Amino acid sequence: MATKKTTTEETPAVDTTGMNVWAKLLAVRSEFYATGAKKTGKNLHAEFMYFELEDIVPVAEPLFAKYGLLLVPTFNDGNATAHVVNIDKPEESIDFIIPLIFIAEPGKFRMNEVQGVGAVVTYYRRYLYMVVLDLVESDGFDSQDGRKNLPDDEDAPAPKKSTKPVSADERKAIKEELTSEDGAADEKEVAELKTHLKKLMECDPDQEDFVQSVALKTESFKKITKSQCAALIEGVKEMIAAYEG
């Protein structure tokens, strides 16, 4: 039997009596759009913003709870599946399915096999939430060159072009948003950072995880500002000095 949700400060009461799983999902989608959730993922090369997983989940999960829905991501039989269940009527559910593809050579991206699996799981979870919530993004590939995320680089399709041209002012605004006020680090600054990171790993091979995290967060050092690069260089220098001392 359907129940009436308890009133809380964050989640007002909603009478879901008579709402099937489809009606509930439609309500969740509508309220998610109304929140105006912000995209924080940045693609400097293609000059657009995209949804990160942390932009979606904290907003979506309270809405699922509010309307008595449960989203369960699963990875079975070569598919990533978002199983959306009506908690009031568990026999009602909707499955959203995406074919699952793993990166063929994790080591190629300075990851071990476990890290490679974790990266793919996070990537697919993001897309499952996007499909369930019917979120719209740029037509191109997101945070990295799409060719690198496919098993066979030779067969990678070219990114689609947006049907709506981006004006010069819009491109300038996006660039300013992506690179921040102090601008993107140049090749010389990035090369210096890489040199110090390499020396750090020579001092202590166990620092490889730290170096990998820097590479991942800066998308192979392609998205890093001058101030961020300078701060990292100084921090790594101090770490090296501690080992040498």
Order of alpha helices (4+ residues) and beta strands (2+ residues): alpha-beta-beta-alpha-beta-beta-beta-alpha-alpha-alpha-alpha-alpha
